[in-house]
Amino acid sequence: MYMMNFDEHGIEDLHLMRQIHIGRLLQQVYRQFNQQAIAMLQERGHQGLTLAHIQLLSHLDVEGNRITVLAERAGITKQSMGQLVTDLEDQRYIERKADPSDRRASLVFFTDRGWEFLQHAYAVWREIEADYQSILGEAEMRQLRASLAKLSVHFKGIRTS
């Protein structure tokens, strides 16, 4: 195993590397994007939603899903997803209905309020992306999207747990 020895100049280099490595930069932009999106959604009347709630809503297909599918997509337990579903039911964003193919199971669907949230969420994401484009320019934004998509496809099959 290769070990680096850090003298006082090396420590400065290590500190800089830790601040600018791609993983940290991606994480910072991801957090900032989500914080901005949540604040903008709150301004549009969607109080009480956490990032976990918003991610559940982003995994929900318009024709509905079982909780097990949502949990798998989000990478969390069925029990944790069940709690998020209950939270969003209480806030009237989603509802459960019996699965016609298996009466023992239920499907989760958007309510009218959930559809309104989706419309607001897409407007917010477009506004944030427009801000990014104003910073980067059209060509660089197009390249960023293409690069992220390429990386996403490349690493899609790699297990992270």
SESESE-307247 format. One record per residue (C-alpha): residue number from 1; x, y, z. Coordinates in steps of 0.02 Angstrom, whole numbers, plus 50000, padded with zeros to 5 digits. Each point is the difference from the previous one (the first is absolute). Last residue first. Layout:
BEGIN
+------+-------+-------+-------+
! resi !  east ! north !    up !
+------+-------+-------+-------+
!  NUM !     X !     Y !     Z !
...
+------+-------+-------+-------+
END
This chain:
BEGIN
+------+-------+-------+-------+
! resi !  east ! north !    up !
+------+-------+-------+-------+
!  161 ! 48830 ! 49972 ! 49965 !
!  160 ! 50053 ! 50098 ! 49847 !
!  159 ! 49976 ! 49866 ! 49869 !
!  158 ! 50068 ! 50043 ! 49828 !
!  157 ! 49877 ! 49976 ! 49859 !
!  156 ! 49964 ! 50185 ! 49971 !
!  155 ! 50184 ! 50054 ! 50003 !
!  154 ! 50020 ! 50028 ! 49813 !
!  153 ! 49823 ! 50065 ! 49976 !
!  152 ! 50019 ! 50129 ! 50138 !
!  151 ! 50172 ! 50053 ! 49939 !
!  150 ! 49933 ! 50031 ! 49825 !
!  149 ! 49848 ! 50093 ! 50068 !
!  148 ! 50113 ! 50110 ! 50107 !
!  147 ! 50110 ! 50040 ! 49850 !
!  146 ! 49852 ! 50037 ! 49886 !
!  145 ! 49919 ! 50115 ! 50129 !
!  144 ! 50164 ! 50091 ! 50030 !
!  143 ! 50030 ! 50016 ! 49812 !
!  142 ! 49827 ! 50078 ! 49973 !
!  141 ! 50033 ! 50119 ! 50144 !
!  140 ! 50170 ! 50044 ! 49926 !
!  139 ! 49921 ! 50038 ! 49831 !
!  138 ! 49858 ! 50104 ! 50072 !
!  137 ! 50103 ! 50108 ! 50118 !
!  136 ! 50068 ! 49949 ! 50168 !
!  135 ! 49925 ! 50129 ! 50118 !
!  134 ! 49841 ! 50039 ! 49901 !
!  133 ! 49984 ! 49814 ! 49966 !
!  132 ! 50005 ! 49962 ! 50186 !
!  131 ! 49865 ! 50129 ! 50032 !
!  130 ! 49895 ! 49923 ! 49860 !
!  129 ! 50027 ! 49831 ! 50083 !
!  128 ! 49932 ! 50071 ! 50162 !
!  127 ! 49848 ! 50072 ! 49912 !
!  126 ! 49967 ! 49837 ! 49906 !
!  125 ! 50012 ! 49902 ! 50162 !
!  124 ! 49878 ! 50120 ! 50084 !
!  123 ! 49874 ! 49986 ! 49858 !
!  122 ! 50014 ! 49811 ! 50006 !
!  121 ! 49971 ! 50002 ! 50187 !
!  120 ! 49850 ! 50116 ! 49986 !
!  119 ! 49914 ! 49886 ! 49875 !
!  118 ! 50042 ! 49848 ! 50104 !
!  117 ! 49933 ! 50083 ! 50158 !
!  116 ! 49835 ! 50036 ! 49911 !
!  115 ! 49990 ! 49817 ! 49952 !
!  114 ! 50028 ! 49953 ! 50182 !
!  113 ! 49862 ! 50120 ! 50054 !
!  112 ! 49883 ! 49915 ! 49878 !
!  111 ! 50051 ! 49834 ! 50078 !
!  110 ! 50148 ! 49900 ! 49936 !
!  109 ! 49986 ! 49811 ! 50012 !
!  108 ! 50068 ! 49861 ! 50112 !
!  107 ! 49946 ! 49823 ! 49963 !
!  106 ! 49944 ! 49875 ! 50130 !
!  105 ! 50028 ! 49816 ! 50024 !
!  104 ! 49885 ! 49865 ! 50070 !
!  103 ! 49875 ! 50032 ! 49859 !
!  102 ! 50128 ! 49941 ! 49871 !
!  101 ! 49975 ! 50048 ! 49816 !
!  100 ! 49877 ! 50140 ! 50041 !
!   99 ! 50125 ! 50076 ! 50123 !
!   98 ! 49896 ! 50079 ! 50138 !
!   97 ! 50020 ! 50188 ! 50011 !
!   96 ! 50124 ! 50106 ! 50096 !
!   95 ! 50002 ! 50189 ! 49991 !
!   94 ! 50128 ! 50133 ! 49964 !
!   93 ! 50032 ! 50185 ! 50029 !
!   92 ! 49866 ! 50017 ! 50136 !
!   91 ! 50119 ! 50055 ! 50140 !
!   90 ! 49948 ! 49848 ! 50103 !
!   89 ! 50024 ! 49893 ! 49845 !
!   88 ! 50175 ! 50074 ! 49982 !
!   87 ! 50046 ! 49950 ! 50178 !
!   86 ! 49923 ! 49826 ! 49978 !
!   85 ! 50099 ! 49975 ! 49839 !
!   84 ! 50159 ! 50054 ! 50090 !
!   83 ! 49964 ! 49875 ! 50139 !
!   82 ! 49970 ! 49860 ! 49875 !
!   81 ! 50163 ! 50045 ! 49914 !
!   80 ! 50093 ! 49975 ! 50163 !
!   79 ! 49913 ! 49833 ! 50027 !
!   78 ! 50037 ! 49942 ! 49822 !
!   77 ! 50182 ! 50037 ! 50031 !
!   76 ! 50097 ! 50130 ! 49902 !
!   75 ! 50088 ! 50006 ! 49831 !
!   74 ! 49881 ! 50128 ! 49925 !
!   73 ! 49955 ! 49889 ! 49852 !
!   72 ! 49984 ! 49846 ! 50111 !
!   71 ! 49891 ! 50091 ! 50125 !
!   70 ! 49887 ! 50066 ! 49861 !
!   69 ! 49981 ! 49826 ! 49927 !
!   68 ! 49958 ! 49926 ! 50171 !
!   67 ! 49874 ! 50139 ! 50031 !
!   66 ! 49903 ! 49946 ! 49846 !
!   65 ! 49992 ! 50124 ! 49859 !
!   64 ! 49879 ! 50120 ! 49915 !
!   63 ! 49956 ! 50042 ! 49819 !
!   62 ! 50093 ! 50165 ! 50011 !
!   61 ! 50154 ! 49909 ! 50062 !
!   60 ! 50063 ! 50044 ! 50174 !
!   59 ! 50190 ! 50015 ! 50012 !
!   58 ! 49998 ! 50191 ! 49999 !
!   57 ! 49867 ! 50003 ! 50135 !
!   56 ! 50108 ! 49891 ! 50110 !
!   55 ! 50147 ! 50116 ! 49969 !
!   54 ! 49896 ! 50149 ! 50052 !
!   53 ! 49950 ! 49915 ! 50162 !
!   52 ! 50182 ! 49955 ! 50039 !
!   51 ! 50054 ! 50179 ! 49961 !
!   50 ! 49876 ! 50060 ! 50129 !
!   49 ! 49827 ! 50071 ! 49970 !
!   48 ! 49917 ! 50095 ! 50141 !
!   47 ! 49943 ! 50149 ! 49898 !
!   46 ! 49953 ! 49987 ! 49816 !
!   45 ! 49918 ! 50169 ! 49976 !
!   44 ! 50094 ! 50069 ! 49850 !
!   43 ! 50129 ! 50086 ! 50111 !
!   42 ! 50029 ! 49829 ! 50078 !
!   41 ! 50036 ! 49931 ! 49827 !
!   40 ! 50131 ! 50136 ! 49974 !
!   39 ! 50083 ! 49960 ! 50167 !
!   38 ! 49998 ! 49813 ! 49960 !
!   37 ! 50077 ! 50031 ! 49828 !
!   36 ! 50137 ! 50112 ! 50069 !
!   35 ! 50047 ! 49873 ! 50133 !
!   34 ! 49996 ! 49860 ! 49872 !
!   33 ! 50111 ! 50090 ! 49875 !
!   32 ! 50120 ! 50052 ! 50139 !
!   31 ! 50012 ! 49821 ! 50062 !
!   30 ! 50032 ! 49932 ! 49824 !
!   29 ! 50127 ! 50139 ! 49964 !
!   28 ! 50094 ! 49958 ! 50160 !
!   27 ! 49994 ! 49812 ! 49967 !
!   26 ! 50065 ! 50022 ! 49823 !
!   25 ! 50143 ! 50109 ! 50064 !
!   24 ! 50042 ! 49874 ! 50137 !
!   23 ! 50004 ! 49855 ! 49879 !
!   22 ! 50099 ! 50098 ! 49871 !
!   21 ! 50145 ! 50040 ! 50115 !
!   20 ! 50016 ! 50186 ! 50039 !
!   19 ! 49995 ! 50016 ! 50190 !
!   18 ! 50087 ! 49836 ! 50044 !
!   17 ! 50137 ! 50037 ! 49874 !
!   16 ! 50030 ! 50171 ! 50080 !
!   15 ! 50019 ! 49926 ! 50174 !
!   14 ! 50114 ! 49864 ! 49932 !
!   13 ! 50108 ! 50131 ! 49914 !
!   12 ! 50013 ! 50099 ! 50163 !
!   11 ! 50045 ! 49840 ! 50091 !
!   10 ! 50133 ! 49965 ! 49869 !
!    9 ! 50080 ! 50168 ! 50034 !
!    8 ! 50011 ! 49959 ! 50187 !
!    7 ! 50066 ! 49826 ! 49960 !
!    6 ! 49878 ! 49869 ! 49943 !
!    5 ! 50059 ! 49824 ! 49966 !
!    4 ! 49887 ! 49912 ! 49878 !
!    3 ! 49963 ! 49815 ! 50023 !
!    2 ! 49990 ! 49878 ! 49856 !
!    1 ! 49933 ! 49829 ! 50047 !
+------+-------+-------+-------+
END
